[in-house]
Each structure stands twice: as C-alpha cells, then as structure tokens.
Amino acid sequence: MMIRSVFIMTVGLFLFSALFFGSPAAAGDFENLSGEALQAYNASDYAKALEKGREALDAARKSDNRQAVAVVLWFLGGVHSDLGEYGKALGYYEEALAIQREIGNKNAVATVLAKMGTAYQELGRYDEALRSHEEALSIRREAGNRQAISESLNEIGIVYSSLGRYEKALSRHQEALEIDREIGNRQGVGVDLAEIGIVYSYLAQYEKALG
C-alpha cells in the first residue's frame, strides 16, 4: 500500500525557509514554486509536484539558502517514496540529512532518518533501516518527544518483524503502547495494538493476536 509521506507541516517549512532568502524577489519566487509543488502533490499530480519541486530546489540553491534546500530535498524524497521509487528517494534524503547535520537541526535530522529507515525497509535493506531508525530514536529520546519516540519504536518493531526477530519486535511495540497510553494518544494506541497483534499472528499465538 502506498503511504503518503509528505505532511501538511511542509507548508510551514517552506514558508519558514523563505525567511532566509537574501531578497524579497528570491523569497517570492521560492514561495510560488514551492506552493505550486505542494498544490500538485495534494492533487496527486506527482509529475508536476516533482517538476515544481526541482524548480524550487534550483531557486534555493541559487540563493544559497541551506535550510530551504534541505526542506525541498525532503519534499522530493517524500514524493518519490509515495511513487515507490525508494532508491531515488534515498538520494534526496541523504543530501537533506547531510545539510541538516551541518545546520545542527536535530529534530529535522531525526525526521529525515526516519524517512530513510522506511525507504531502506521497503528495499529490503533491513540493517540500514535499523541503523537509521535507532539513530532517530536516540535523538528523539534526547529531545523528550514522546509521540515521536513511540513512532520510532514501532518502526523498529516492524523491521525486527521483517527479520523474523519477533521477541524484539514485541518489546518495541509494547514500549510504544506504554508511552501512547501515558500521553493519551488514542490513535497511537490503536496502531500499537494492531502491530502487536500482527507479531502474535506471526508467532501463531492467535488468541493473543485477537486480544
């Protein structure tokens, strides 16, 4: 199933990035191009989203706006992920990650790492997926973002299930469940319980899977 991996916060990131352009004209060009890219994406016109995204990327590079470059790279990676083009997505994510590390934006580093982990998993590159998700988890634990911690734990659990390491998978999903219950994240609790049920079904423990 295709999962839309570019979120509404991209709008805010594009607008925030525009603040760092050297001139109002350059900022306006970037806002227009990035806005067209997002509109195309929301209309599921992925070809146009990629075209306008690449134009926005060129505008950001010409202005040497590193934050904007990283955000557009992340956006382009997300579009390619939605198209199932995970190898191409990783190319954009890797460049975005390098820039965010240079900038020192730890939250963005964790977000990109999580996206890379999912792409690696889809390509069957499970060791790389684990490394990416584990690093994202470490950053999120340090930041204390409990919902993001839960999301990383679930992603790690899914990778362990893909590797047939079901006890480790259960441990991660159960920790995610504990966190989501504590913070009152009802949607997260539903996801956690579903993932736990899937692992129990792999273990042929069907009563627990249904419980």
N, C-alpha and C positions, 0 to 999 in steps of 0.2 A: 504494500500500500504506500502511495506517495504521501509524504508528510511535508506540509508547507513549513519551511524552516526560517522564513524571514518574517519578523514580527512587527507589530504596529510601532514599537519603540524605534524602529528605523527612521520614522518620520522625525522624531525628536533628535535623533543622532545626526541626521542630515542638516537640520536647522541649526543645531549646536555647532556643527563643523563649519557652517557658513560664516560664523562669527570670526573665524580665524583667517579669513581671506584678507589680502592686503588692500583691496579696493572694493567699493560697493558694486562696481560693474562685474568684477570677477565673482563676487558673492552671489549676485543676481543670476549670472549665468549658471552657476553651480546649483542654486536652488531650483531654477527652471528645469534643468536637465535631470536632477535627482527626483524632482516632483513628477516629471513625465515617466521616469523609470518606475517609480512606486505605483503610479496610476496604471501603468501597463501590467505590472505584477499583480495588482489587486484584480485586474480584469482577466487574469490568467493568460495574458499575451506575453509569453515568456521571451519570444524572439525580440519584441520591441523593448521589453524590460532589459534584456542584455545589451541591445544596441544603445539605448539611452544611458544605461549604467556605465558602459565603456566610455561614452562621451563625457559623462560626469567624472569618470576616473581621469581622463585626459585633462579636464579643466582643473581638477585638484592637483594633479602632478605639475602642471604648468605654473600654478601658484605656489608650489612647494608647501602645500597645506597637508602635513603628515597625518593629522587626525582625520581629515576628510578622505585622504587616500585610503587609510585603514578601514574606514566605515564603508566606502564603496566596494572595496575588495571583499569585505564581509558580506555585503549585499549580493555581489556577483556570485560568490561561493554558494550562498543560500539558494539562489535561482538554479544554479547548476545541480545542486543537491536535489531540489524538487524535481528536476528533469531526470534524475537517476544517473547523472554524469559526475560520479563521485571523484574520479581522478582529476577532472577539471576543477571541481570544487576545492579539492585539496591544494591545488596550485595557488588559488586565490587566498585560501585560509592561511597557508604557510607564510605568504607575504604579509598578510594582515597581522599575523601573530608576531612576526619579527618587528614590525613597526610599533605595535602596542607594547612589546617588551622594551623597546628603546624609549618610548614615551614614559613608561612606568605606570601604565594604566592597568592595574592588577585585575580589576573586575572584567575589563574587556579581554584581557589575556585568558581568564577562566572561561569566558563565553566562547571565544574562538577555539580554545582547546576542546571544549565540549562538542562543538560542531565537528571538529576534526575527528574526535573519537567516534562519533556516529558514522562519519564517512568511512573511516577505516573499518568499522564493523561491517558496513554494507559491502565492502570489498573483500571481506573475509580475512582482514589483517588484524587479528584479534590482539596480538601482543602490543601492537602500536595503539590500538583502540584503548586497551587498559592503561597504557602509559599516559595517554592524553587525558582520559577521564580521571585517573588518580591524581595527576597534577592539578587539574581543575578543582577536584575535591579538596586538595590541600590548601589551595588559595581561598576557596570558599569557607573552609573551616576557620582559617586565619581571620577572614573578614566577618565571620559570625552570621552569614546569610543562611539561615536555617532552611528556608524553602529551596534555595539553590543547592544546599548540601544534600537535601533529600533527592533532588533531581539527579545529582551526580551519583549518589548511591544506587539509585535504580538503574541508571545507565551501566554502571559497573556490574550490577547483578545480571543484567541482560547479556553482557559479554561473557560472564562466567557461565551462564546457561548455554551459550553457544559453544563454549569449550567443554561442556559436559561436567563442569565443576559445580554441582548443584548445591552442595552444602554452603560453599562460599556465596553462591547466588542468593540463597535463602537468608544468610546472615546480613547481606547488604540490603535486601528488600525489607527485612524485618526492622533494621535500624531506620530505614526511611519511613516505615509505618509509624514507629515510635515518635519520630520527630513530627510528622504531619499531624498525628493525634494531639501532640502537645501544643502545636501552634494553631490548631483548629482549621487545618487545610483539608476540608472535606473532599474536594476533588482529588487532592493528592492521596488521601486515604484510599479512595476508590481505585486509583491507579496501583497503589502499593498492594492492595489485596488481590487485584487481578494478576499482578506479576507473581505474587506468592502462590496463587492458585495454579498458574502455569508451571511453576517449578515443581510443585507437588504432583502435577499430572505427568511430568517427565519422569518422576520417581515412582509412578504407578501407585501413588498414595491418594486415591481418588476421593475418599471421604474427606481428607484434609483439603483437597483441592476445591471441593464443593463448600467446605466450611468457611 
